[in-house]
Every structure is written in structure tokens, then in C-alpha cells.
Amino acid sequence: MHQFAPVIQAEADSARAAIVAGDGSTAACNKARATAKDNVSSHVHSIITLEREQHVASLVQQGAWLRVANEEDADSYWSSLKFDLPRSTCSFLTRARLNVAPSFTNLHKWGKLSARFTWRHNSVVKALADGLTAAIKDTDKHTEVLCDLAPDSYSSHVDTIPSDILTTNVFPDITVINRSLKRIDIVEITVPFESVESFRNAESRKSTRYASLQNDLAGLGWTVKQHHIAVGSLGMIPKSTSHSLTCLLKQISGCNSNTSSLICKKMAKIALCCSYAVFNRRSDKLWLPPGPTKLFSV
């Protein structure tokens, strides 16, 4: 109670001053005391509310949820998606926002890491690769889209940087290559848990990871640009992803934002549905996701 002492003392002094300045009647004294009591109650309530908000914001899970809530409300893709889902999926979405779903970080805590998250990630990669391929199909014969989706194993890789361009052991998720212009667009996809920190950390990590590859390609005369595409595990599409994808599509095919919106909606739904599938089998340690040739699609 010591943090409230100054407020209580100040209001008591104010009440005494009001009584002295008044006419001395019982009604005036009672009114001064009631006013002081209400003021103390209001100040104490404000202090307690502020302390609670600061405490919640400092918590790892609850604080992350509060910070991402505003961004989710501003995300039109996510806002429209959540009203067009089965009841069970919506229930999962609510629990997952509280960070009690089997995210990568949580499974690491619980000791239950598996290929199921690679299945989700690769499903999103395939949706984006298919969208990019369709966009350039009838507009640019010199551009090819390569994606790191090996058909035999989740642990295998595809040379998304062809060996005739550069021999490397780095495998971006998707590359868009125009040999006539000597231009390569590196597209990296992440499906993190939906916290502001997760999106920022993923983008920073990917940028650092491919810095040396970009320098090597630039040294060979190639124009290289990296695009980070983040899709939240619950289907949230941050504004940075929409902007990056729109710019990429406009550059490689001249497509407008409508094409970008359609691809974003498809990736969002795939990420959420895959997360829900993983959630439903969270207690089954023996469950394996469908093979690399049976990625989820909508």
C-alpha cells in the first residue's frame, strides 16, 4: 500500500482544506470527505490498471499476443479468412493465438520436433511457386521459377541456384531467374508463430543467411534481389509480405495487386490448415505428415 500513500495524503490534505474553507456544516464536511474518497479510489484504480498492463506486456506469451493483436486487426486477409472457417478451425485459431499450439518453439520446449513443420513450410512454398509460375507463363519466356522441393525426402534439396551459374551449398526456397537479363530474385519463405518479434527475427535471419550468396552472384555479373515472404502459422500476412510479393510480380510479369492478393490468401489458408492438422495430431508421436509429393493445397 506504500505506493498509494502520497495520493491518500494529498487527498486528505485537500479534504481538510475544503472543510476549513467551507461553512463548517455537516453536509459540507461529508461532501469534502466523499470527494476525497472518490479521488483516492480513481487514482488507485488507475495505478493498478497501469501496473497490470505493464506486467502483461512484459510476459512472453501474453505480451506477444497483445503486440500482434493490433497488426492482426489491420490485416485484411486474416480478418476475412477467420470468418470463413469451420468451427473447429476457429477454435484452434483462438487457442493458438494464446501460444498454446504446437509451434516450432513450443515443440522444441516439449521435445517433439518433427518433419511436420517442414510439410507446412513446403506446402506454402509450393503455393507461392505455382502462383509465380502461372504469372510468368504467358508473359516472359526467358524467366524460370525454381523451388527447393525435393520429391524423395524432406531433408533433400534442389539446386535453386543452377550449377552452371554458381556452385553453392545454399538452397533458397525459390529463385526466379531471367538469364537474358542476368537477373535472379531470391525468394525465402518463413512460417513463424505470429508475434511481431518472430516476423522481424525471421527477416533478419534470412537476410544474413543469403548475404554471401548475393555477393558471389553479383561478382559474376548478376543482378540479385532478395524477397522475404513471411506467412504466420495462423494465416496472418504482414504488410511487408504483401508489398514484397506485389513488387516481385510486377517486376517479373507486370501483374497487378489482384494476383498478389489471390496468392496471399491461398498461402494464408494453407498455413492455417496445416497448423490445424499438426495440432490435431499433437499427441501422436508416431504421426508423420504426408510425403513430399503430397503437400497441402487449396
C-alpha positions in Angstrom: 0.0 0.0 0.0 3.0 2.3 0.3 2.8 3.3 -3.4 -0.7 4.8 -2.7 0.4 6.8 0.4 1.2 10.1 -1.5 -2.2 10.0 -3.2 -4.1 9.3 0.0 -2.1 12.0 1.9 -2.7 14.6 -0.9 -6.5 14.0 -0.9 -6.7 14.1 2.9 -5.0 17.5 2.9 -7.3 18.7 0.1 -10.4 17.5 2.1 -9.2 19.3 5.3 -8.6 22.5 3.3 -12.1 22.2 1.8 -13.6 21.8 5.3 -11.7 24.7 6.7 -12.7 26.9 3.7 -16.4 25.8 3.9 -19.2 26.9 6.1 -18.4 24.2 8.7 -21.8 22.4 8.2 -22.0 18.6 8.5 -23.2 18.4 4.8 -20.1 20.3 3.6 -17.8 18.2 5.6 -19.4 15.0 4.3 -19.2 16.2 0.7 -15.5 17.0 1.1 -14.8 13.6 2.6 -16.8 11.9 -0.2 -15.0 13.8 -2.9 -11.6 12.9 -1.4 -12.6 9.2 -1.2 -13.7 9.2 -4.8 -10.5 10.8 -6.0 -8.4 8.3 -4.0 -10.4 5.4 -5.5 -9.9 6.8 -9.0 -6.2 7.3 -8.6 -5.7 3.8 -7.0 -7.6 2.2 -9.8 -5.5 4.0 -12.5 -2.3 2.9 -10.8 -3.4 -0.7 -10.5 -4.6 -0.8 -14.1 -1.3 0.6 -15.4 0.7 -1.9 -13.3 -1.3 -4.8 -14.7 -0.9 -3.6 -18.3 2.8 -3.3 -17.9 3.0 -6.7 -16.2 1.1 -8.4 -19.0 3.2 -6.7 -21.7 6.3 -8.0 -20.0 5.1 -11.6 -20.1 6.5 -13.7 -23.0 3.3 -15.3 -24.3 0.6 -12.8 -23.3 2.8 -9.8 -24.1 3.5 -11.2 -27.6 -0.2 -11.8 -28.2 -1.1 -8.2 -27.2 1.6 -6.8 -29.5 0.5 -8.8 -32.5 -3.3 -8.2 -31.9 -3.2 -4.7 -33.5 -1.4 -6.0 -36.6 -3.9 -8.8 -37.0 -6.8 -6.4 -36.8 -5.2 -4.4 -39.6 -4.6 -7.4 -41.8 -7.5 -7.7 -44.3 -6.5 -11.2 -45.5 -6.6 -12.6 -42.0 -9.7 -10.6 -41.0 -11.7 -12.0 -43.9 -10.2 -15.5 -43.5 -11.2 -16.1 -39.9 -14.9 -15.6 -40.7 -14.8 -18.2 -43.4 -13.6 -21.3 -41.5 -15.1 -24.3 -39.9 -15.9 -24.0 -36.2 -13.2 -26.4 -35.1 -10.6 -24.5 -37.1 -11.7 -21.2 -35.5 -11.4 -22.9 -32.1 -7.9 -23.9 -32.9 -7.1 -20.4 -34.1 -8.2 -18.9 -30.8 -6.1 -21.3 -28.7 -3.1 -20.8 -31.0 -3.2 -17.1 -30.6 -2.6 -17.7 -26.9 0.6 -19.6 -27.9 -0.5 -23.0 -26.6 -0.5 -24.5 -30.0 2.3 -26.8 -31.3 4.5 -24.1 -32.8 8.2 -24.8 -33.6 9.3 -23.1 -30.4 6.7 -24.9 -28.2 7.6 -28.3 -29.7 11.2 -27.5 -29.0 10.3 -27.0 -25.4 8.2 -30.2 -25.4 10.9 -32.2 -27.2 8.5 -33.1 -30.1 10.2 -31.6 -33.2 9.5 -33.5 -36.5 9.1 -33.1 -40.2 5.5 -31.9 -39.8 6.6 -28.3 -39.9 8.7 -28.8 -43.0 5.5 -30.2 -44.6 3.7 -27.0 -43.7 6.5 -24.8 -44.9 6.9 -26.7 -48.1 3.2 -26.5 -48.8 3.3 -22.7 -48.6 6.4 -22.7 -50.8 4.6 -24.8 -53.5 1.6 -22.4 -53.4 3.9 -19.4 -54.0 6.0 -21.2 -56.7 2.8 -22.2 -58.5 1.5 -18.7 -58.4 4.7 -17.2 -59.7 5.0 -19.8 -62.5 1.4 -19.1 -63.6 2.1 -15.3 -63.6 5.0 -15.5 -66.0 3.7 -18.4 -68.1 2.3 -16.2 -70.8 4.3 -13.1 -70.4 8.0 -14.0 -70.2 9.6 -16.9 -71.9 13.1 -16.1 -70.6 12.2 -16.5 -66.9 12.1 -19.7 -65.0 11.0 -20.4 -61.4 12.9 -23.0 -59.4 11.8 -24.2 -55.9 13.6 -26.3 -53.3 11.0 -29.1 -53.1 12.8 -32.4 -53.5 10.3 -35.3 -54.3 12.1 -38.0 -52.4 12.7 -36.6 -48.9 12.1 -33.5 -46.8 15.8 -33.5 -46.0 16.9 -33.4 -49.6 17.4 -30.3 -51.7 17.0 -29.0 -55.2 19.6 -26.7 -56.8 17.7 -23.5 -56.9 20.9 -21.8 -58.0 21.8 -23.9 -61.1 25.4 -25.2 -61.1 26.1 -23.6 -64.4 25.6 -20.2 -62.8 27.3 -20.8 -59.4 28.3 -23.9 -57.5 27.0 -23.5 -53.9 25.6 -25.4 -51.0 23.0 -22.8 -50.3 19.5 -23.5 -51.4 17.0 -20.7 -51.4 13.3 -21.7 -51.2 12.5 -20.2 -54.6 14.6 -18.4 -57.3 13.2 -16.5 -60.3 15.9 -16.5 -62.9 16.0 -14.4 -66.1 19.1 -15.4 -68.0 18.7 -12.9 -70.8 18.8 -10.0 -68.2 21.2 -11.9 -65.9 18.7 -11.2 -63.0 18.0 -13.5 -60.1 15.3 -12.9 -57.5 15.8 -14.9 -54.3 12.6 -15.7 -52.5 12.7 -17.0 -49.0 9.6 -18.2 -47.1 9.2 -18.5 -43.4 6.1 -19.6 -41.4 6.8 -18.3 -37.9 4.5 -18.0 -34.9 2.5 -14.8 -35.1 4.4 -12.4 -33.0 6.0 -9.1 -34.2 9.4 -10.3 -32.9 9.1 -13.6 -34.8 8.5 -11.8 -38.1 11.3 -9.4 -37.6 13.8 -12.1 -36.4 12.9 -14.3 -39.4 13.5 -11.5 -41.9 16.8 -10.6 -40.2 18.0 -14.2 -40.1 17.2 -14.8 -43.8 18.9 -11.6 -45.0 22.1 -12.5 -43.1 21.9 -16.1 -44.4 22.0 -15.1 -48.1 24.3 -12.1 -48.0 27.3 -14.1 -49.1 25.3 -15.8 -51.9 24.2 -12.4 -53.2 27.8 -11.1 -53.2 29.0 -14.2 -55.1 26.3 -13.8 -57.8 26.9 -10.1 -58.0 30.6 -10.8 -58.6 29.6 -12.8 -61.6 27.7 -10.0 -63.1 24.2 -11.0 -61.9 21.6 -8.5 -60.6 20.3 -10.1 -57.4 17.4 -9.1 -55.2 16.1 -10.9 -52.1 12.5 -11.1 -51.1 11.4 -12.3 -47.7 7.9 -13.8 -47.7 6.5 -14.4 -44.2 3.2 -16.2 -43.6 2.1 -16.5 -40.0 1.4 -20.0 -38.8 -2.2 -19.0 -38.2 -2.6 -17.4 -41.6 -1.6 -13.8 -40.9 0.0 -12.0 -43.8 2.1 -9.0 -42.7 2.1 -5.9 -44.8 5.7 -6.4 -45.7 4.9 -9.7 -47.4 2.1 -8.2 -49.4 4.4 -5.4 -50.5 7.3 -7.7 -51.4 5.1 -10.1 -53.4 3.4 -7.3 -55.3 6.7 -5.7 -56.2 8.1 -9.1 -57.3 5.1 -9.9 -59.5 5.1 -6.5 -61.1 8.8 -6.9 -61.9 8.7 -10.3 -63.4 5.4 -10.3 -65.2 3.7 -6.9 -64.8 0.8 -8.5 -62.8 -1.2 -6.1 -60.6 -2.0 -6.4 -56.9 -5.0 -8.6 -57.5 -2.7 -11.5 -58.4 -0.7 -10.9 -55.3 -3.9 -10.9 -53.2 -5.0 -14.2 -54.5 -1.6 -15.8 -53.8 -1.5 -14.3 -50.3 -5.0 -15.7 -49.5 -4.0 -19.1 -50.7 -0.8 -19.2 -48.7 -2.6 -17.9 -45.6 -5.2 -20.7 -45.8 -2.6 -23.4 -46.4 -0.5 -22.3 -43.4 -3.5 -22.2 -41.1 -4.9 -25.6 -42.3 -1.5 -27.3 -42.0 -1.1 -25.8 -38.4 -4.5 -27.2 -37.5 -3.6 -30.6 -38.9 -0.4 -30.7 -36.8 -2.4 -29.5 -33.8 -4.9 -32.4 -34.2 -2.0 -34.9 -34.1 0.0 -33.2 -31.4 -0.3 -36.2 -29.0 0.6 -38.8 -31.6 4.4 -39.0 -31.5 4.4 -41.6 -34.3 2.4 -39.4 -36.8 4.2 -38.4 -39.9 3.0 -35.8 -42.3 2.2 -36.7 -45.9 5.2 -37.2 -48.1 7.0 -34.5 -50.1 4.9 -35.3 -53.2 1.6 -34.8 -51.2 1.9 -31.2 -50.0 -1.3 -29.5 -48.8 -3.1 -27.4 -51.4 -6.4 -25.4 -51.7 
